[in-house]
Amino acid sequence: MTSTDTAKHAFGTKAPFSLGAEEELFLVDPVTGRMVNSSAAVTERLEPAMGGIERELHAGMIEFVSDVCSSTREVIGQLAHRRAACLGTGVGLLGSGTHPTATEDESEISDKERYERIHHLLGDAVATPVAGLHVHVGMPDPDTAIKVFNTMRVRLPLLQALAANSPFRHGRDTGLASAREVTIRGWPRSGVPRAMRDFEDFCGTADRLTRAAGVEDYTWFWWKLRPHPKLGTVEIRALDVQCSLLDTGALVALTHCLARAAAEDDAADVMPNELLEEGMFRAARFGVQAQLPDNAGELHPFDDVLAEALDHVQPYVRELGCEDELAQIPALVAAGGGAGRQREIYELAGIDSLLRAMTETTGQTSGITQS
């Protein structure tokens, strides 16, 4: 896709600030929680009657994609429906940014042309599978998309810290809240891109980078945040996937609100990439216990950064209809985030119990409104 092709955008073709999400989950033995390479068998059983369920780069993972929705509640209902359908095949699901015990040699690459090409281009950088939650927010026009993109850059450390849910990798505690973030740093085009002057600047940047990388278009950029002209959205990609759909709802709702507020904000100071990189690592290392830098390099406790963000989005909460979902955030923080919950189970009962508990929680879809 050249810059000219990128400029043929879909911004404004859907309702402004519509919402969608994609979650990547591990396929596991429903009893033990150990990873299984069964995505081809699972999708074969679900297609074509069940949409929004796709194979991922690794055969031990699956991706659920919501339709374009108007609210977080609708998104979570659709993800619950997809989880339930997948569980109906007899496989288990586990929501974590990295599988706690799977070793590098356990995960096979899916036999799809795109994924085989990624493996060829990246080699062992993709040996350890990682699982994220991606949130799409529909943009009314290209100018708003770039404005939201630039403003949301500064919110990424907060969101990543709140979503950190992968302390274990290869059977050991990494000392990180998000081993996913550190793992994916080995991928090219996986960090936080610079702020863009305007949509033309993004198109030109995408054109040059696709040529430099030898890839087709910007969908081969695994940035933590990107405008997505094909879909007409800004896509936030910095979040670890969650076990609990209640936690997922809290993260989707906060992201939706921050993006909506960003569209109305005055032009924010552009945070330098080196400060953002520091903030992203601190978020991955410490999760909800992190201290995060501001634009002057001063550190602030996570709780203060979160409180400011929640206060900032209050004018849009009722408009977006996500009061109940945002109300789940204090419980998530009090538990130490997903990383804290994982460590608590591990300390009490060990890694096998952790796998079983995470599989059970990821499979809890009853009682959630399914659209």
C-alpha positions as CSV (number, residue, x, y, z in Angstrom):
1,M,0.0,0.0,0.0
2,T,1.6,3.3,-1.1
3,S,1.0,6.6,0.6
4,T,-1.5,7.3,-2.1
5,D,-3.4,4.1,-1.3
6,T,-3.2,4.9,2.5
7,A,-4.8,8.2,1.8
8,K,-7.9,6.4,0.5
9,H,-9.1,6.1,4.0
10,A,-12.3,4.9,5.7
11,F,-12.4,7.6,8.3
12,G,-15.9,9.0,8.7
13,T,-17.6,5.9,7.1
14,K,-18.8,4.7,10.5
15,A,-20.4,6.5,13.5
16,P,-17.9,8.8,15.2
17,F,-16.1,7.1,18.1
18,S,-17.6,3.7,17.4
19,L,-15.7,0.9,19.1
20,G,-14.2,-2.5,18.4
21,A,-11.8,-4.9,20.1
22,E,-9.6,-7.8,19.3
23,E,-8.3,-10.2,21.9
24,E,-5.7,-12.9,21.4
25,L,-6.0,-15.9,23.8
26,F,-4.0,-19.0,24.3
27,L,-5.5,-22.4,23.4
28,V,-5.0,-24.8,26.2
29,D,-5.9,-28.2,27.6
30,P,-9.1,-27.4,29.5
31,V,-7.9,-29.3,32.6
32,T,-4.2,-28.5,32.9
33,G,-4.0,-25.2,31.1
34,R,-1.0,-26.3,29.1
35,M,-0.8,-24.8,25.6
36,V,-2.0,-26.8,22.6
37,N,-1.3,-26.1,18.9
38,S,-4.9,-26.5,17.8
39,S,-6.0,-23.3,16.1
40,A,-6.6,-24.9,12.7
41,A,-8.8,-27.6,14.2
42,V,-10.7,-25.1,16.3
43,T,-11.5,-22.7,13.5
44,E,-12.4,-25.5,11.2
45,R,-15.1,-26.6,13.6
46,L,-16.4,-23.1,14.0
47,E,-16.4,-21.8,10.4
48,P,-18.3,-20.6,8.5
49,A,-21.2,-20.3,11.0
50,M,-19.2,-18.3,13.6
51,G,-17.5,-15.1,12.5
52,G,-14.9,-13.0,14.3
53,I,-12.7,-16.0,15.2
54,E,-9.4,-16.2,13.5
55,R,-6.1,-18.1,13.6
56,E,-3.1,-16.2,14.9
57,L,0.7,-16.2,14.2
58,H,1.1,-19.1,16.6
59,A,-1.0,-22.3,16.3
60,G,-1.4,-22.2,20.1
61,M,-3.4,-19.0,20.0
62,I,-6.7,-17.7,18.6
63,E,-8.0,-14.2,18.0
64,F,-11.6,-13.0,18.7
65,V,-12.6,-9.9,16.8
66,S,-15.7,-7.9,17.6
67,D,-18.0,-6.2,15.1
68,V,-18.2,-2.4,15.0
69,C,-20.0,-1.5,18.3
70,S,-21.4,1.5,20.0
71,S,-20.4,0.7,23.6
72,T,-18.0,-1.3,25.7
73,R,-20.9,-3.4,26.9
74,E,-21.7,-4.5,23.4
75,V,-18.0,-5.3,22.7
76,I,-17.7,-7.4,25.8
77,G,-20.9,-9.2,25.0
78,Q,-19.5,-10.2,21.6
79,L,-16.2,-11.3,23.0
80,A,-18.0,-13.4,25.5
81,H,-20.1,-15.0,22.7
82,R,-16.9,-15.9,20.8
83,R,-15.2,-17.3,23.9
84,A,-18.2,-19.5,24.6
85,A,-18.3,-20.7,21.1
86,C,-14.7,-21.6,21.1
87,L,-15.0,-23.4,24.5
88,G,-17.9,-25.4,23.0
89,T,-15.4,-27.2,20.8
90,G,-13.8,-28.7,23.9
91,V,-10.6,-26.7,24.0
92,G,-9.7,-24.4,26.9
93,L,-8.7,-20.7,26.8
94,L,-6.2,-18.8,28.9
95,G,-5.8,-15.0,29.0
96,S,-2.3,-13.7,29.6
97,G,0.2,-11.6,27.7
98,T,2.5,-14.6,27.7
99,H,1.7,-18.2,28.5
100,P,3.1,-18.8,32.0
101,T,4.8,-22.1,31.2
102,A,5.1,-22.7,27.4
103,T,8.7,-22.9,26.2
104,E,9.8,-21.5,22.9
105,D,9.9,-24.9,21.2
106,E,6.2,-25.7,22.2
107,S,4.6,-23.1,19.9
108,E,4.2,-23.8,16.2
109,I,3.8,-21.1,13.5
110,S,0.5,-21.3,11.8
111,D,0.6,-22.5,8.2
112,K,-0.8,-19.3,6.6
113,E,1.2,-17.3,4.1
114,R,1.3,-14.1,6.1
115,Y,2.4,-15.8,9.2
116,E,5.1,-17.8,7.5
117,R,6.4,-14.6,6.0
118,I,6.4,-12.9,9.4
119,H,8.4,-15.9,10.7
120,H,10.8,-15.6,7.8
121,L,11.3,-11.8,8.4
122,L,11.6,-11.9,12.2
123,G,13.2,-15.3,12.8
124,D,13.4,-16.2,16.5
125,A,12.1,-12.8,17.5
126,V,8.7,-14.5,17.3
127,A,9.7,-17.7,19.1
128,T,7.8,-16.8,22.3
129,P,4.1,-16.1,21.5
130,V,2.5,-13.0,23.0
131,A,-1.1,-12.1,23.4
132,G,-2.6,-8.6,23.3
133,L,-5.9,-6.8,23.6
134,H,-6.3,-4.2,20.8
135,V,-8.9,-1.5,21.0
136,H,-10.2,0.4,17.9
137,V,-12.0,3.7,18.1
138,G,-13.7,5.1,15.0
139,M,-12.5,8.5,13.8
140,P,-14.8,11.0,12.0
141,D,-12.0,12.3,9.7
142,P,-8.2,12.1,9.2
143,D,-7.4,15.2,11.1
144,T,-9.1,14.0,14.2
145,A,-7.4,10.6,13.8
146,I,-4.0,12.2,13.9
147,K,-5.0,14.5,16.8
148,V,-6.2,11.5,18.9
149,F,-3.1,9.4,17.8
150,N,-0.7,12.2,19.0
151,T,-2.6,12.7,22.3
152,M,-3.0,9.0,23.1
153,R,0.8,8.4,22.8
154,V,1.2,10.1,26.2
155,R,-1.5,7.8,27.7
156,L,0.2,4.6,26.7
157,P,2.3,4.0,29.8
158,L,-0.8,4.4,32.0
159,L,-2.8,1.9,29.9
160,Q,0.1,-0.6,29.7
161,A,0.6,-0.5,33.4
162,L,-3.0,-1.0,34.2
163,A,-3.2,-3.9,31.7
164,A,0.1,-5.6,32.7
165,N,-0.9,-9.3,32.9
166,S,2.2,-11.4,32.1
167,P,4.6,-11.8,35.0
168,F,5.5,-15.5,34.1
169,R,7.3,-16.7,31.0
170,H,8.9,-20.1,30.3
171,G,7.8,-21.3,33.7
172,R,9.5,-18.6,35.8
173,D,8.6,-15.3,37.4
174,T,10.4,-12.7,35.2
175,G,10.2,-9.9,37.8
176,L,8.2,-8.0,35.2
177,A,4.5,-7.1,35.3
178,S,4.4,-7.5,31.5
179,A,6.8,-10.0,30.0
180,R,4.8,-9.5,26.8
181,E,6.1,-5.9,26.5
182,V,9.7,-6.9,26.9
183,T,9.3,-9.9,24.6
184,I,7.8,-7.9,21.8
185,R,10.6,-5.3,21.9
186,G,12.6,-7.8,19.8
187,W,10.2,-7.2,16.9
188,P,10.8,-4.4,14.4
189,R,8.3,-1.6,14.2
190,S,6.9,-2.5,17.7
191,G,7.5,0.6,19.8
192,V,5.8,3.9,20.1
193,P,6.0,5.9,16.9
194,R,6.8,9.6,16.9
195,A,4.0,12.2,16.8
196,M,2.7,13.0,13.3
197,R,2.3,16.5,11.9
198,D,-0.8,15.6,10.0
199,F,-2.4,12.8,8.0
200,E,-0.1,13.5,5.0
201,D,2.9,13.1,7.3
202,F,1.6,9.6,8.4
203,C,1.0,8.5,4.8
204,G,4.5,9.6,3.8
205,T,6.0,7.9,6.8
206,A,4.1,4.7,6.2
207,D,5.2,4.7,2.5
208,R,8.9,5.1,3.4
209,L,8.8,2.6,6.2
210,T,7.0,-0.1,4.1
211,R,9.7,0.2,1.4
212,A,12.5,0.1,4.0
213,A,11.0,-3.0,5.7
214,G,10.2,-4.7,2.4
215,V,6.5,-5.2,3.4
216,E,3.2,-4.4,1.8
217,D,1.7,-1.8,4.0
218,Y,1.4,-0.3,7.5
219,T,-0.5,-3.4,8.8
220,W,3.0,-4.9,9.1
221,F,3.8,-2.1,11.7
222,W,3.3,-3.6,15.2
223,W,3.4,-0.2,16.8
224,K,1.7,0.1,20.2
225,L,-0.6,2.7,18.7
226,R,-1.4,3.5,15.0
227,P,-3.9,5.2,12.8
228,H,-5.7,2.5,10.8
229,P,-7.0,4.1,7.6
230,K,-8.3,0.9,6.2
231,L,-10.7,0.6,9.1
232,G,-11.1,4.3,9.8
233,T,-9.9,3.9,13.4
234,V,-7.1,4.7,15.8
235,E,-5.9,1.4,17.2
236,I,-4.4,1.1,20.7
237,R,-2.2,-2.1,20.8
238,A,-0.3,-1.7,24.1
239,L,-2.5,-3.8,26.3
240,D,-1.9,-7.3,27.6
241,V,-4.9,-9.6,27.1
242,Q,-6.9,-10.3,30.2
243,C,-8.4,-13.5,31.8
244,S,-11.5,-11.8,33.1
245,L,-13.9,-10.1,30.8
246,L,-14.7,-7.7,33.6
247,D,-11.1,-6.5,33.5
248,T,-11.2,-6.4,29.7
249,G,-14.3,-4.2,29.9
250,A,-12.6,-1.8,32.3
251,L,-9.6,-1.4,29.9
252,V,-11.7,-1.0,26.8
253,A,-13.9,1.6,28.5
254,L,-11.0,3.6,29.8
255,T,-9.3,3.5,26.4
256,H,-12.6,4.5,24.7
257,C,-13.0,7.4,27.0
258,L,-9.4,8.7,26.7
259,A,-9.7,8.6,22.9
260,R,-13.0,10.4,23.0
261,A,-11.5,13.1,25.3
262,A,-8.4,13.4,23.1
263,A,-10.6,14.4,20.1
264,E,-11.6,17.5,22.1
265,D,-8.4,18.3,23.9
266,D,-6.3,21.3,23.1
267,A,-3.0,20.4,21.4
268,A,-1.0,18.6,23.9
269,D,2.8,18.9,24.4
270,V,4.4,16.1,22.4
271,M,6.3,13.8,24.8
272,P,9.8,12.9,23.5
273,N,10.2,9.3,22.5
274,E,13.0,8.7,25.0
275,L,10.6,9.7,27.9
276,L,7.8,7.6,26.4
277,E,10.2,4.6,26.1
278,E,11.2,5.0,29.7
279,G,7.5,5.2,30.8
280,M,6.6,2.1,28.8
281,F,9.4,0.1,30.4
282,R,8.5,1.3,33.9
283,A,4.9,0.3,33.2
284,A,6.0,-3.2,32.0
285,R,8.4,-3.6,35.0
286,F,6.2,-2.4,37.8
287,G,2.6,-2.4,36.5
288,V,0.2,-0.6,38.8
289,Q,3.1,0.0,41.3
290,A,5.0,2.0,38.7
291,Q,6.0,5.6,38.9
292,L,5.5,7.2,35.4
293,P,7.3,10.2,33.9
294,D,5.6,13.4,32.7
295,N,6.8,15.6,29.9
296,A,9.4,17.2,32.1
297,G,10.8,13.8,33.3
298,E,9.3,14.1,36.7
299,L,8.0,10.8,38.2
300,H,4.4,10.4,39.4
301,P,2.8,7.5,41.2
302,F,0.5,5.3,39.0
303,D,-2.4,6.1,41.3
304,D,-2.1,9.8,40.7
305,V,-1.7,9.4,36.9
306,L,-4.8,7.2,36.9
307,A,-6.8,9.6,39.0
308,E,-6.0,12.4,36.7
309,A,-7.0,10.4,33.6
310,L,-10.3,9.3,35.2
311,D,-11.1,12.9,36.2
312,H,-10.2,14.0,32.6
313,V,-12.7,11.6,30.9
314,Q,-15.6,12.2,33.2
315,P,-17.5,14.5,30.7
316,Y,-17.6,11.6,28.3
317,V,-18.5,8.6,30.5
318,R,-22.2,9.0,30.3
319,E,-22.1,9.7,26.5
320,L,-20.2,6.5,26.0
321,G,-22.4,4.5,28.4
322,C,-19.5,2.8,30.3
323,E,-20.1,3.8,33.9
324,D,-20.3,0.2,35.1
325,E,-17.2,-0.9,33.2
326,L,-15.1,2.0,34.6
327,A,-16.3,1.1,38.1
328,Q,-14.3,-2.2,37.8
329,I,-11.0,-0.3,37.7
330,P,-10.5,0.1,41.5
331,A,-10.8,-3.7,42.1
332,L,-8.3,-4.3,39.3
333,V,-5.8,-1.9,40.8
334,A,-6.4,-3.2,44.4
335,A,-5.5,-6.7,43.2
336,G,-2.2,-5.5,41.8
337,G,-3.5,-5.8,38.2
338,G,-3.5,-9.0,36.3
339,A,0.2,-9.5,37.3
340,G,-0.7,-9.2,41.0
341,R,-3.5,-11.8,40.7
342,Q,-1.2,-14.2,38.9
343,R,1.5,-13.9,41.5
344,E,-0.9,-14.3,44.4
345,I,-2.2,-17.7,43.1
346,Y,1.3,-18.8,42.3
347,E,2.6,-18.0,45.8
348,L,-0.3,-19.9,47.4
349,A,-0.4,-23.0,45.2
350,G,2.3,-23.0,42.5
351,I,2.4,-22.9,38.7
352,D,0.0,-25.8,38.0
353,S,-2.7,-24.2,40.1
354,L,-2.1,-20.9,38.4
355,L,-2.7,-22.4,35.0
356,R,-5.9,-24.1,36.1
357,A,-7.2,-20.9,37.8
358,M,-6.5,-18.8,34.7
359,T,-8.1,-21.3,32.4
360,E,-11.2,-21.3,34.7
361,T,-11.4,-17.5,34.8
362,T,-11.0,-17.1,31.1
363,G,-13.8,-19.6,30.5
364,Q,-16.3,-17.6,32.6
365,T,-18.7,-16.1,30.1
366,S,-22.1,-16.8,31.7
367,G,-24.0,-13.8,33.0
368,I,-22.4,-11.4,30.5
369,T,-24.8,-9.8,28.0
370,Q,-24.1,-11.4,24.7
371,S,-24.9,-9.4,21.5
